[in-house]
Amino acid sequence: MSSEPPNGLPRYRILTGKDDAAFCYRVSEALALGYQLYGSPAATFNGDYVVVAQAILWGVRSTLEEI
């Protein structure tokens, strides 16, 4: 994996959107690029639909992988 995200994307991103298949595809695409999930997803109801958020980071390594 490259040390920098592709296409000038930032190392930290938070993806947000309506809780639907399109949001799941956006998260899946980011994971396929090499991002990793960071923390738990969040969800709220805006009165019309559920809005979700997921933070992602580029280049995260667990302590065990670095040993």
Jmol script that loads the backbone (N, CA, C; Angstrom):
load data "model"
ATOM      1  N   MET A   1       0.838  -1.172   0.000  1.00  0.00           N
ATOM      2  CA  MET A   1       0.000   0.000   0.000  1.00  0.00           C
ATOM      3  C   MET A   1       0.884   1.237   0.000  1.00  0.00           C
ATOM      4  N   SER A   2       0.499   2.222  -0.761  1.00  0.00           N
ATOM      5  CA  SER A   2       1.217   3.491  -0.814  1.00  0.00           C
ATOM      6  C   SER A   2       1.117   4.201   0.535  1.00  0.00           C
ATOM      7  N   SER A   3       2.113   5.046   0.823  1.00  0.00           N
ATOM      8  CA  SER A   3       2.086   5.783   2.082  1.00  0.00           C
ATOM      9  C   SER A   3       1.089   6.934   2.047  1.00  0.00           C
ATOM     10  N   GLU A   4       0.614   7.296   0.870  1.00  0.00           N
ATOM     11  CA  GLU A   4      -0.363   8.381   0.720  1.00  0.00           C
ATOM     12  C   GLU A   4      -1.625   7.860   0.036  1.00  0.00           C
ATOM     13  N   PRO A   5      -2.774   8.383   0.417  1.00  0.00           N
ATOM     14  CA  PRO A   5      -4.021   7.978  -0.251  1.00  0.00           C
ATOM     15  C   PRO A   5      -4.009   8.373  -1.724  1.00  0.00           C
ATOM     16  N   PRO A   6      -4.749   7.659  -2.562  1.00  0.00           N
ATOM     17  CA  PRO A   6      -4.781   7.980  -3.994  1.00  0.00           C
ATOM     18  C   PRO A   6      -5.576   9.249  -4.291  1.00  0.00           C
ATOM     19  N   ASN A   7      -5.317   9.814  -5.436  1.00  0.00           N
ATOM     20  CA  ASN A   7      -6.097  10.939  -5.982  1.00  0.00           C
ATOM     21  C   ASN A   7      -6.150  12.149  -5.062  1.00  0.00           C
ATOM     22  N   GLY A   8      -5.119  12.332  -4.229  1.00  0.00           N
ATOM     23  CA  GLY A   8      -5.094  13.496  -3.355  1.00  0.00           C
ATOM     24  C   GLY A   8      -6.100  13.469  -2.218  1.00  0.00           C
ATOM     25  N   LEU A   9      -6.667  12.305  -1.937  1.00  0.00           N
ATOM     26  CA  LEU A   9      -7.643  12.193  -0.853  1.00  0.00           C
ATOM     27  C   LEU A   9      -6.951  12.373   0.494  1.00  0.00           C
ATOM     28  N   PRO A  10      -7.675  12.862   1.503  1.00  0.00           N
ATOM     29  CA  PRO A  10      -7.072  13.051   2.817  1.00  0.00           C
ATOM     30  C   PRO A  10      -6.876  11.718   3.543  1.00  0.00           C
ATOM     31  N   ARG A  11      -5.956  11.709   4.519  1.00  0.00           N
ATOM     32  CA  ARG A  11      -5.703  10.498   5.316  1.00  0.00           C
ATOM     33  C   ARG A  11      -6.910  10.137   6.178  1.00  0.00           C
ATOM     34  N   TYR A  12      -7.577  11.140   6.717  1.00  0.00           N
ATOM     35  CA  TYR A  12      -8.752  10.933   7.562  1.00  0.00           C
ATOM     36  C   TYR A  12      -9.984  11.402   6.810  1.00  0.00           C
ATOM     37  N   ARG A  13     -10.989  10.562   6.815  1.00  0.00           N
ATOM     38  CA  ARG A  13     -12.251  10.941   6.183  1.00  0.00           C
ATOM     39  C   ARG A  13     -13.387  10.476   7.072  1.00  0.00           C
ATOM     40  N   ILE A  14     -14.469  11.190   7.026  1.00  0.00           N
ATOM     41  CA  ILE A  14     -15.686  10.716   7.667  1.00  0.00           C
ATOM     42  C   ILE A  14     -16.760  10.697   6.590  1.00  0.00           C
ATOM     43  N   LEU A  15     -17.249   9.520   6.344  1.00  0.00           N
ATOM     44  CA  LEU A  15     -18.286   9.338   5.335  1.00  0.00           C
ATOM     45  C   LEU A  15     -19.639   9.448   6.021  1.00  0.00           C
ATOM     46  N   THR A  16     -20.546  10.224   5.456  1.00  0.00           N
ATOM     47  CA  THR A  16     -21.880  10.383   6.023  1.00  0.00           C
ATOM     48  C   THR A  16     -22.908  10.262   4.915  1.00  0.00           C
ATOM     49  N   GLY A  17     -24.098   9.899   5.288  1.00  0.00           N
ATOM     50  CA  GLY A  17     -25.170   9.832   4.312  1.00  0.00           C
ATOM     51  C   GLY A  17     -26.359   9.057   4.806  1.00  0.00           C
ATOM     52  N   LYS A  18     -27.349   9.005   3.982  1.00  0.00           N
ATOM     53  CA  LYS A  18     -28.550   8.227   4.255  1.00  0.00           C
ATOM     54  C   LYS A  18     -28.162   6.758   4.392  1.00  0.00           C
ATOM     55  N   ASP A  19     -28.777   6.072   5.350  1.00  0.00           N
ATOM     56  CA  ASP A  19     -28.479   4.660   5.581  1.00  0.00           C
ATOM     57  C   ASP A  19     -29.143   3.824   4.482  1.00  0.00           C
ATOM     58  N   ASP A  20     -28.410   3.660   3.390  1.00  0.00           N
ATOM     59  CA  ASP A  20     -28.927   2.887   2.263  1.00  0.00           C
ATOM     60  C   ASP A  20     -27.775   2.159   1.573  1.00  0.00           C
ATOM     61  N   ALA A  21     -28.083   1.463   0.513  1.00  0.00           N
ATOM     62  CA  ALA A  21     -27.067   0.683  -0.204  1.00  0.00           C
ATOM     63  C   ALA A  21     -25.966   1.593  -0.762  1.00  0.00           C
ATOM     64  N   ALA A  22     -26.310   2.785  -1.196  1.00  0.00           N
ATOM     65  CA  ALA A  22     -25.308   3.700  -1.753  1.00  0.00           C
ATOM     66  C   ALA A  22     -24.248   4.043  -0.708  1.00  0.00           C
ATOM     67  N   PHE A  23     -24.659   4.258   0.541  1.00  0.00           N
ATOM     68  CA  PHE A  23     -23.687   4.540   1.598  1.00  0.00           C
ATOM     69  C   PHE A  23     -22.786   3.323   1.819  1.00  0.00           C
ATOM     70  N   CYS A  24     -23.366   2.152   1.863  1.00  0.00           N
ATOM     71  CA  CYS A  24     -22.572   0.918   2.048  1.00  0.00           C
ATOM     72  C   CYS A  24     -21.555   0.748   0.924  1.00  0.00           C
ATOM     73  N   TYR A  25     -21.945   1.060  -0.303  1.00  0.00           N
ATOM     74  CA  TYR A  25     -21.013   0.980  -1.432  1.00  0.00           C
ATOM     75  C   TYR A  25     -19.875   1.988  -1.280  1.00  0.00           C
ATOM     76  N   ARG A  26     -20.179   3.196  -0.797  1.00  0.00           N
ATOM     77  CA  ARG A  26     -19.133   4.209  -0.585  1.00  0.00           C
ATOM     78  C   ARG A  26     -18.106   3.723   0.435  1.00  0.00           C
ATOM     79  N   VAL A  27     -18.584   3.130   1.516  1.00  0.00           N
ATOM     80  CA  VAL A  27     -17.662   2.593   2.528  1.00  0.00           C
ATOM     81  C   VAL A  27     -16.853   1.451   1.921  1.00  0.00           C
ATOM     82  N   SER A  28     -17.508   0.558   1.204  1.00  0.00           N
ATOM     83  CA  SER A  28     -16.814  -0.579   0.579  1.00  0.00           C
ATOM     84  C   SER A  28     -15.757  -0.107  -0.414  1.00  0.00           C
ATOM     85  N   GLU A  29     -16.058   0.922  -1.196  1.00  0.00           N
ATOM     86  CA  GLU A  29     -15.083   1.462  -2.147  1.00  0.00           C
ATOM     87  C   GLU A  29     -13.859   2.023  -1.427  1.00  0.00           C
ATOM     88  N   ALA A  30     -14.085   2.718  -0.320  1.00  0.00           N
ATOM     89  CA  ALA A  30     -12.968   3.273   0.452  1.00  0.00           C
ATOM     90  C   ALA A  30     -12.095   2.147   1.020  1.00  0.00           C
ATOM     91  N   LEU A  31     -12.720   1.091   1.498  1.00  0.00           N
ATOM     92  CA  LEU A  31     -11.963  -0.052   2.017  1.00  0.00           C
ATOM     93  C   LEU A  31     -11.159  -0.714   0.900  1.00  0.00           C
ATOM     94  N   ALA A  32     -11.736  -0.804  -0.281  1.00  0.00           N
ATOM     95  CA  ALA A  32     -11.029  -1.405  -1.413  1.00  0.00           C
ATOM     96  C   ALA A  32      -9.819  -0.559  -1.826  1.00  0.00           C
ATOM     97  N   LEU A  33      -9.892   0.757  -1.622  1.00  0.00           N
ATOM     98  CA  LEU A  33      -8.761   1.638  -1.929  1.00  0.00           C
ATOM     99  C   LEU A  33      -7.611   1.462  -0.940  1.00  0.00           C
ATOM    100  N   GLY A  34      -7.928   0.962   0.256  1.00  0.00           N
ATOM    101  CA  GLY A  34      -6.894   0.781   1.275  1.00  0.00           C
ATOM    102  C   GLY A  34      -7.165   1.491   2.585  1.00  0.00           C
ATOM    103  N   TYR A  35      -8.277   2.213   2.681  1.00  0.00           N
ATOM    104  CA  TYR A  35      -8.652   2.834   3.952  1.00  0.00           C
ATOM    105  C   TYR A  35      -9.068   1.738   4.925  1.00  0.00           C
ATOM    106  N   GLN A  36      -9.006   2.048   6.214  1.00  0.00           N
ATOM    107  CA  GLN A  36      -9.468   1.130   7.251  1.00  0.00           C
ATOM    108  C   GLN A  36     -10.488   1.848   8.116  1.00  0.00           C
ATOM    109  N   LEU A  37     -11.450   1.076   8.626  1.00  0.00           N
ATOM    110  CA  LEU A  37     -12.457   1.651   9.503  1.00  0.00           C
ATOM    111  C   LEU A  37     -11.792   2.186  10.759  1.00  0.00           C
ATOM    112  N   TYR A  38     -12.300   3.285  11.277  1.00  0.00           N
ATOM    113  CA  TYR A  38     -11.782   3.873  12.496  1.00  0.00           C
ATOM    114  C   TYR A  38     -12.961   4.130  13.424  1.00  0.00           C
ATOM    115  N   GLY A  39     -12.996   3.419  14.530  1.00  0.00           N
ATOM    116  CA  GLY A  39     -14.082   3.589  15.487  1.00  0.00           C
ATOM    117  C   GLY A  39     -15.372   2.942  15.018  1.00  0.00           C
ATOM    118  N   SER A  40     -16.387   3.169  15.789  1.00  0.00           N
ATOM    119  CA  SER A  40     -17.712   2.602  15.507  1.00  0.00           C
ATOM    120  C   SER A  40     -18.513   3.544  14.615  1.00  0.00           C
ATOM    121  N   PRO A  41     -19.435   2.985  13.839  1.00  0.00           N
ATOM    122  CA  PRO A  41     -20.311   3.855  13.059  1.00  0.00           C
ATOM    123  C   PRO A  41     -21.273   4.587  13.993  1.00  0.00           C
ATOM    124  N   ALA A  42     -21.806   5.695  13.526  1.00  0.00           N
ATOM    125  CA  ALA A  42     -22.807   6.455  14.276  1.00  0.00           C
ATOM    126  C   ALA A  42     -24.064   6.540  13.425  1.00  0.00           C
ATOM    127  N   ALA A  43     -25.205   6.623  14.098  1.00  0.00           N
ATOM    128  CA  ALA A  43     -26.473   6.740  13.386  1.00  0.00           C
ATOM    129  C   ALA A  43     -27.398   7.679  14.152  1.00  0.00           C
ATOM    130  N   THR A  44     -28.189   8.415  13.402  1.00  0.00           N
ATOM    131  CA  THR A  44     -29.191   9.296  13.985  1.00  0.00           C
ATOM    132  C   THR A  44     -30.376   9.357  13.040  1.00  0.00           C
ATOM    133  N   PHE A  45     -31.487   9.819  13.538  1.00  0.00           N
ATOM    134  CA  PHE A  45     -32.692   9.965  12.729  1.00  0.00           C
ATOM    135  C   PHE A  45     -32.977  11.450  12.572  1.00  0.00           C
ATOM    136  N   ASN A  46     -33.109  11.921  11.345  1.00  0.00           N
ATOM    137  CA  ASN A  46     -33.299  13.352  11.104  1.00  0.00           C
ATOM    138  C   ASN A  46     -34.770  13.757  10.948  1.00  0.00           C
ATOM    139  N   GLY A  47     -35.662  12.843  11.253  1.00  0.00           N
ATOM    140  CA  GLY A  47     -37.090  13.123  11.103  1.00  0.00           C
ATOM    141  C   GLY A  47     -37.679  12.519   9.842  1.00  0.00           C
ATOM    142  N   ASP A  48     -36.806  12.243   8.867  1.00  0.00           N
ATOM    143  CA  ASP A  48     -37.247  11.622   7.619  1.00  0.00           C
ATOM    144  C   ASP A  48     -36.607  10.254   7.396  1.00  0.00           C
ATOM    145  N   TYR A  49     -35.318  10.139   7.725  1.00  0.00           N
ATOM    146  CA  TYR A  49     -34.597   8.886   7.510  1.00  0.00           C
ATOM    147  C   TYR A  49     -33.386   8.819   8.434  1.00  0.00           C
ATOM    148  N   VAL A  50     -32.792   7.649   8.514  1.00  0.00           N
ATOM    149  CA  VAL A  50     -31.605   7.436   9.333  1.00  0.00           C
ATOM    150  C   VAL A  50     -30.376   7.938   8.573  1.00  0.00           C
ATOM    151  N   VAL A  51     -29.556   8.724   9.254  1.00  0.00           N
ATOM    152  CA  VAL A  51     -28.298   9.224   8.710  1.00  0.00           C
ATOM    153  C   VAL A  51     -27.168   8.505   9.449  1.00  0.00           C
ATOM    154  N   VAL A  52     -26.211   7.981   8.699  1.00  0.00           N
ATOM    155  CA  VAL A  52     -25.102   7.245   9.297  1.00  0.00           C
ATOM    156  C   VAL A  52     -23.773   7.928   8.989  1.00  0.00           C
ATOM    157  N   ALA A  53     -22.776   7.610   9.823  1.00  0.00           N
ATOM    158  CA  ALA A  53     -21.436   8.160   9.638  1.00  0.00           C
ATOM    159  C   ALA A  53     -20.417   7.081   9.998  1.00  0.00           C
ATOM    160  N   GLN A  54     -19.317   7.056   9.264  1.00  0.00           N
ATOM    161  CA  GLN A  54     -18.225   6.132   9.548  1.00  0.00           C
ATOM    162  C   GLN A  54     -16.910   6.835   9.257  1.00  0.00           C
ATOM    163  N   ALA A  55     -16.037   6.869  10.251  1.00  0.00           N
ATOM    164  CA  ALA A  55     -14.706   7.436  10.062  1.00  0.00           C
ATOM    165  C   ALA A  55     -13.801   6.365   9.462  1.00  0.00           C
ATOM    166  N   ILE A  56     -12.899   6.809   8.580  1.00  0.00           N
ATOM    167  CA  ILE A  56     -11.918   5.908   7.979  1.00  0.00           C
ATOM    168  C   ILE A  56     -10.558   6.591   7.991  1.00  0.00           C
ATOM    169  N   LEU A  57      -9.509   5.793   8.082  1.00  0.00           N
ATOM    170  CA  LEU A  57      -8.137   6.293   8.092  1.00  0.00           C
ATOM    171  C   LEU A  57      -7.308   5.569   7.057  1.00  0.00           C
ATOM    172  N   TRP A  58      -6.338   6.265   6.518  1.00  0.00           N
ATOM    173  CA  TRP A  58      -5.399   5.675   5.572  1.00  0.00           C
ATOM    174  C   TRP A  58      -4.149   5.229   6.318  1.00  0.00           C
ATOM    175  N   GLY A  59      -3.670   4.035   6.027  1.00  0.00           N
ATOM    176  CA  GLY A  59      -2.375   3.590   6.518  1.00  0.00           C
ATOM    177  C   GLY A  59      -2.329   3.218   7.982  1.00  0.00           C
ATOM    178  N   VAL A  60      -3.435   2.847   8.569  1.00  0.00           N
ATOM    179  CA  VAL A  60      -3.448   2.425   9.959  1.00  0.00           C
ATOM    180  C   VAL A  60      -2.869   1.019  10.051  1.00  0.00           C
ATOM    181  N   ARG A  61      -2.015   0.817  11.015  1.00  0.00           N
ATOM    182  CA  ARG A  61      -1.445  -0.511  11.262  1.00  0.00           C
ATOM    183  C   ARG A  61      -1.662  -0.856  12.712  1.00  0.00           C
ATOM    184  N   SER A  62      -2.029  -2.087  12.958  1.00  0.00           N
ATOM    185  CA  SER A  62      -2.159  -2.507  14.353  1.00  0.00           C
ATOM    186  C   SER A  62      -0.772  -2.719  14.942  1.00  0.00           C
ATOM    187  N   THR A  63      -0.683  -2.659  16.241  1.00  0.00           N
ATOM    188  CA  THR A  63       0.592  -2.834  16.924  1.00  0.00           C
ATOM    189  C   THR A  63       1.198  -4.193  16.602  1.00  0.00           C
ATOM    190  N   LEU A  64       0.376  -5.217  16.495  1.00  0.00           N
ATOM    191  CA  LEU A  64       0.885  -6.562  16.214  1.00  0.00           C
ATOM    192  C   LEU A  64       1.494  -6.648  14.812  1.00  0.00           C
ATOM    193  N   GLU A  65       0.945  -5.917  13.834  1.00  0.00           N
ATOM    194  CA  GLU A  65       1.485  -5.948  12.482  1.00  0.00           C
ATOM    195  C   GLU A  65       2.863  -5.278  12.412  1.00  0.00           C
ATOM    196  N   GLU A  66       3.110  -4.313  13.295  1.00  0.00           N
ATOM    197  CA  GLU A  66       4.370  -3.581  13.270  1.00  0.00           C
ATOM    198  C   GLU A  66       5.504  -4.334  13.952  1.00  0.00           C
ATOM    199  N   ILE A  67       5.173  -5.340  14.744  1.00  0.00           N
ATOM    200  CA  ILE A  67       6.201  -6.102  15.467  1.00  0.00           C
ATOM    201  C   ILE A  67       6.883  -7.101  14.552  1.00  0.00           C
TER     202      ILE A  67
END
end "model"
wireframe off; spacefill off
backbone 0.3
color backbone group
